[in-house]
Amino acid sequence: MYKILNRLFLFFIFFIPHLLLSQILPKEGGKLNYRLIGFSFPADKQPGNYKIEIAEGSYTAKESFERHIIKTVACTTNKKIIEVPSFGKEYTWRVVHNSSSPGMNNSLHHFSTLIFSPLDTNSVRLKVLKEAEKFKDAYVFFDDNSALYDMAGSPVWFLDTKGLAPMQMVRDLKLSPAGTITFLQGDKAYEINYSGEILWKGPDNGIVSGDGTEHYHHQLDRLKNGHYMVLGNEPALCMLSGSTDTGMHILYYSKAKWESDSTAYKKISMGTVIEYDQKGKVVWYWKSSKYFIGPYIDDYKSLDRDNQYYIDTHENSFFFDAAGKVVYVSFRNADRIIKVKYPEGNVLDAYGEKYKPGEPFENNRLFCGQHSCLHSQDGSLLLYNNNSCQPGSIPSIIAIDESIGGKEGLKKIWEYRCTTEDSSGSAQMKYSWPNGGNIMELPDSSIFACMGGIYSKLFIVSKDKKVLWSALPVKWSETEKKWLPNSGYRASIITSHKALESLIWGKRIKE
């Protein structure tokens, strides 16, 4: 009996206080890479409302704390999301409850927000061009700034790259269905939580490519079933041809062949799509070489000075339609969207202009150099069309009816031409969009878009072509003494407060 009582005593002395402390967020002394913060604390047994008081600065004396309170927020539960004013600051906070348990009321807690690194907000900003009304409570991830912004253009979270590959560009930063964040950095694939802790990392073991690494690029999605789908590359060989030779001569990669006569071959890349489970095991993959190496090799052609064929089809996006059991894969340099049956892997259709030997390259094609594709809620195929075949052109978003299928059956049923705010009228000549850019369809069927390139405007457009919000990433030019457009690649949006809560509290998003 004595031993049991002693164990119970130790349990209450050591475990209960630790349990209560674990319920207090942010953690004592935490250094946060965000200022949109989830506060939580032990619930009081007595009914009543709480209030959270926050002071700027670090204080241990209640009198000093009370003189510097900058925010008081009422809440009816023991969890509340609150925004603090600044990065690079120390904060002290407490919970007040009129019938609080002894020890909880007025206890002071401390945290700090990290400096908004590597960005200096005095030199890089998100300039709002049109204020949001319908989506005023949304938040936007922007790849090139590696940050999350509110719709007024203020950063509320940034990617803390500590522990990641240094000096590598971040791509495809977005919220996952699990309430986590996925992205690519260089050729590495990551999933993290709101605090930046790595939850999953792509195995990158070369099982699919056979090249020792998978060469991840462009896009990483966490699927609703908990798996991950990512783009990669596998090596191939291009036989170097003479100036009069019209053949492509793409071969599967052979290390022996390459090492024995590298003057006759050029090592190139063909795209892959890989699906992993949560343990990093490959559960499905598709190789574009199954399509491009073989009878379809004459279906695309280069515009380079030698008028030779492309040796890089440049796979740049995919869309997994789980309900339709189809994967759409986009190839910029081939101006092609390939529709792949899942999980069988056979090509169901290919959309886009096909090269015809002996005929001139067509500029009036339906889409060219596209950088994003998705299957919309109404059953159409949505594309971000970079429209890069025509010099001086500007990108557009198009919807295509694919019900008939094939090149002859494609029909453009909707189009929105992107715009710039350049009053000189020369924006099309000043800027170009040969790569980058993406789109996302929102629950109300409006479209969120990032134009990519040097002029990387972000905007939301309705199906009746009304711009609901727009913003331009800008940077300060010390030489010109003015703000100039800042280049970007992709962006994503969080429109639901429920989704935002899932991200901050680390819970799966409920459908």
N, C-alpha and C positions, 0 to 999 in steps of 0.2 A: 504493500500500500504506500509505504514511504517513497519507494522508487517512482511509482506512478504519479504521486503528487508532485514530486520533484521535477519530473519530466513536464507535467502540465505547467508548473511554475516557469520553467525555462522556456516553454513554448510561448507563454503570454509575455514574458520579459523580452525575448529576442525576436520571435517570428511576427507577432502582431504589429509592433511598431514598424518593422521592415515592410510588412504588407501594406500598411497605411501610407508609408513613404512612396511605395511603388505606384500608388494611385495618384500621386501628385505630379502633374505635368504642367509646364516643362520641368525636367529634372533639375534638382538643385545644382547651380553652377553651370548649367547647360550652355553651350555655345551654338547658337542656331543660325542656319543659313536661310532663314525665312523670318518674316515679320508678321505673317498671318498665322497665328499660333492657336493650337488647341490647348486650352487650360482645363485641367481636371483635378479633382480632389475628393477625399472620402465623403460620402453622403452622410448627412446628419440624420440621426434617428427621429428627431423632432420635426414636425411639419413646419414649413415656412420658406421664405425666399432667401436667396443668397445675393451677395454683391461682391464683385472682384474689383479691387483697387490696385492701380498700377502707378508706380512712381518712376521717373527717369533718374538713374543713378543707383548706386549700391549702398544700402543702409542697413545697420543693425539696430539702431535706436528707433523706436516707434515715433517719437516726436519729430525726428529728422525726416523719416519716411512720410509722415502726414503733411509736412510742409511742401513736399515735392510731388504730390499726387497729380498726375496728368490725365488720368482716365478712371472713371468709375462705371462699371457695367453690371446691370441687374441680370440675374438668371434664375430660372425656376428649377433647374436641375444642377447636378454637380459636374456638368461639362459645358464648355462654351468656347466658341471660336472668336478670338478678338485680334484685331490688327493693331500693332504698335507702330509709332510714327517713323522710326528710322533704323537703318542698318548701322553697324559700328557703334552701338550704344549699350550701356549696362542698364538693367531694369530690376526693380524690386516690386514684389506683389504680395497681396494677402487676400484671404477670404473672410468676409464678415457675415455672420449668421446670428440672428437675435436669440436663438436658443442653442447655440453651438456646444458641442461636447468639449469638456475641459481640454485645453492644449491646442485645439484646432483654431479657435477664434483668434485672429490678430497675429498668428505666426507669420513671420516674414520669410519669403522665398526669393531666390535670386537667379537670374539668367542674363545672358548678353546676346546680342545679334552680331554676327560677323560682318566685317567690311564687305561691301558688295564687290567682291573680287571674282574674276580679273577685270571687271568693268569699272570705269570711272563714270558715274552718271552725269558728270559735268561735260563729258565729251561724247557719250553715246546715249541716245534717248529713243523713246518710241513716241513720236509726235502724232497726236490724234488729229485727224483731218475732219472726220464727221463723228460727233458724239453718238453713243448708243442710247437707244430708248428701250427697245424690247430686250436687248441682251446686255443691259447695263451692269448686271451682276455676274457676267461671264469673266473668264480669265484665259489668257493666251500664252502658250509656250512659243518662244522664238529661238530657233536653233543657234543662229550665229552669235546671239548674246547669252545663250545657255541660261535663260531666265524665264520666269513666269510673271506676266504683267496683268494688272487689272485693266478695265476698259478705258480708264482715264490715262493710261500710259505709265503708271507707276509700278516699279518692280516690287514683288512681294515674296519672291523665292528665287534663289539662283543655285545652279549646280556647283556644289563644292567638289572640285576635281581632285582633292587629296586622295591618294590611293589609286588614282586612275593614270592612264598613260599621259605623260606631260606633253603639252604643245600639239595635241591632236584635235582636229575639228570634231565638234559634236554634231550629230545628224539625227533627225527623226525623233526628237524629244517629245514624248506624249504620255498621256494618262492611259493606263491599261484597264481592262475589265475587272482586275483584281484590286483596284485602288492603289496601284504602284505606278512607277515611272519607268518606261523603257526607252533606250536610245542606243546609238552607235557612237563610238569614239575611235576615230581611225578605222581600223579593221577589226575592232573588238565590239562585242555585243553585251549589253548590261541591262539588268533590272535592279532598281533601287527603291527604297521607301522614301517618304517625304523628308526624312532627316539625312538622306544620302547614303545609308548603309546598303552595301551590295547584297542583294537577295539571290541573284542568279547571274551567271556569266556564261556566255556561249562557249562550248567545249573547244571549238576551233582546232580540232585534231586532224583535219584532212581526210576523214573517213569517206566523205562524198567526193571531194575534189581529187584525192589521191596525190596531193601536192604538199602534205605536211601541215597545211593550214587551209581554212575554208575561204579566206579573203572576203569576209563579210563586208557588205556595202549597202548604202542607200536606205534600207528599210528593215525594221524589226517589229513584229507584232506579237503581243501575248494574246492567244486565242481564248475564247470563252471556256474551253474545256481545260484550260491550264497549261496547254502546250505553247510552244514558241515557233514562229515561222519567220525566216530571215533569208535575205538574198545573199548569194555567194558567187564565187567564180571557180571554174576549173580550167586548167591549161589545155591548149590545143596547139597544133603547128600549122602555120601557113607556108605553103611552098612558094618561094619567091619566083615569080614568073617574068618572062621577057616582056618588053614594051608592046609587043603585038599579040601577046597571049591574053585571051579573054577569060580564061578559066580561073576559078577561085582557088582550088586545090587546098582545101582545109582538111587536115588529118587529125586523128586523135593523137594526143600527146604521147610521145615515146621518148623517154630519157636517153636511151641508147642512140636513137636516130638523131636526136638533137645534139648530143655530145660528139657524135661521129662526124657530122657535117653541118655545123651551125650556119655556114655561109649559104646553104641552100634553103634554110627554113627560118621563119620568124616565130617566136613563141608568143601566142596571143591568149586571150581569155574568152571563155564562153560562160554564160550565166547559169546559175543553179538556184533552186528554191529548196530550202531544207526545213523540215519540221522536227523539233525536239520535244521530248517529254521533260518533266521538271527535273529529272535526274541527269539530263543531258544526253540521253540516248536518242539516236536518229530513229524516228518512227515512219518517216516518209521523205522522199526527195524527188525532184524532177530536174532534168538537165536539158538546157536549150540546145545542146549539141545533138539531141535526138531529133530535133526539128531542123536546125540550120545546117548540120552536116548531113548531106544526102541529097534527095531530090529537090529540096527547096533552096539550094545554095545559090541559084541564079535569081533569087527573089529580091535581092537588095544590092545597091550600087552606091559607090562613093561619089562625092562632088569634088574630090581633090584635084590638083592640077594635072595629075597623070591620068585622070578619068578611070581610075582602077576601082575595084570593088572594096567595100568596107572590110576591114579586118577586126572590127570591134562593133558588135551589134548593140552594145551598151544597154544592158538590162538595168532598169532604174526604178521600177515599182511593181507591186502586185496587189491583188485584192482577193481575199479568200471568201467565197460565198459558201458558207457551211450548209445552208439550207438547200441550195441548188447543187451542191457537191461539185463546184467548179472553182478553179483558180485562174484569174486573169493576170497575165504577165506582160509588162510593157517594155518595149525595146526602142530606145530613142533613135539610134542611128539607122535602124531598119524601118522606122515609121510604122511599127507593127504592134498590135495587141494580139497576143496568143491566148486562146481559151483552152484550158487544159482540164480534162476530166479527172476528178478526185475520187478515190485514190488511184485509179487505174493508170493515170499519167499519159493517156493518149490525147493528141491534139484534136479538139472538136471543131475549131475554126480559127482563122487568122484574119484580123481586120487591118486594113490599110492598103495603100497602093503597092502593087507588085512591079518590080522592075522587068521591063520587056527588052531583051537584047536587041540592039539596033535602033531603038526608039529613044528620043530625047527625054531627059529627066523632067517630070511634070512639077510645076510650081503651084498649080491650082488644086492641090490634093485636099482631101477632107480634113486631115490633120497631119502635122509634121513636127518631129522633135518633141513629142508629148512627154510629160514628166510625171503624170499621175493618172490613175484610172480606178474607177470603182463602179460597182453595180448598184444603182439607185433603188429607192423604195418603190418607185413606180415601174420598175423593170427595165429601165433604159440603162445604157452604158454612159457614164459621165467621164469626161476627159479634161485634164488641163492641157490645152493645146499650145505649146510654146510657139508654134507657127513660124519656125525658124528657117523654112525653105526660102522665104521671100525677104530679102534685105529690107530693113526699115519697117517690118511688120510688127504688130503688137499681139501679145497672147490673147487667147479667148478660152472660155469654158463652153464645152459643147456637150449636148446630150444626143445619143445615137440610138435609133431603134434597131435592135439586132434580131428582131423576131424572125426575119427571113434568113439572115445569116449570109456570110460570104461577102466579098467585095462588092458585087453587083447589088446585093440586097440591103446594104447599109444605107440608112437615111438619117440625115441630121434633122432633129425635130425641135431643137432649142439651142440658142447660142447667146452668150453674153461676152461682148468685147471689153477687155480690161481697159482702164483709162489711167492717165497720169495727171498730176496737178501742175504740169509744166505749162505756164501761160504763153511761152514763146511758140508753142505749136510744133517744136522740133524734137519733142521727146523721143519719137520713134527713131530718129537718126542719132540722137545723143546716147540713148540706152539700147541695150539688146538683151534678149532673154534666150540664149542658146541652151541653157540648162537651168536646173533648179525650178522651184515652184511646186505647189501641190494644192489639192482641194479636199474638203471634208463635207459630207452632207449632214445637215443638222436635223433634229427631230421634226421640225416644221417644214422640211424640204428646202429651206434656204441653204445657201452654200457659203462656207467659209473658205477663203482662198489666200494663198501667199504667192505673189508673183515671182519671187526668186530673183536671181541676178543682181545687177547693180542697183536697180530701182525695185526694191523688194516690198512693195506695198502689201498690206494685209487688209482684207475687207470681208464683209458679209453682204451677200446680194440675195434678194428674194427671187422666187420663180417669175414674178412679174417685173424683174430687173430693177428693183429699187434698192439702192445701197443703204443698208441699215446701220453700218459702222465702217469706218476705215481709219487706218493709221499708217504712218511711214517711219520705218527705222532710219534715224539720221545720226550723223557724226559731225563733230565740229572740225572745220578746216582752219587751222591756224594761218595757213598761207592765204586763203581767200577771205578769212574772217567772217565765215558764215556757215550755217548748217547745210550739209549736203546729204543726199540719199546714201544710206549705208547698205552694203550688199547683204543678201540673205540667201537661205537655201530652202528651208521648209518651216512650217509653223503648224500648230494645232490649237484646239480650243476646248475649254471646259465650260459647258453651258448650264449644267445642272448643279444646284446647290447641294443636292444629295451626293453627286459625284465628287464635289469638292470636299465634303465631309468624309467621304470614303477615303480620299487621298490623305487628308490630315490625320484621321484616326486609324488609318491602315487597315481598312475593312473592304471586302469585296463589294463592288457596286451592285445594288439590287436592281433587277430589271423592272 
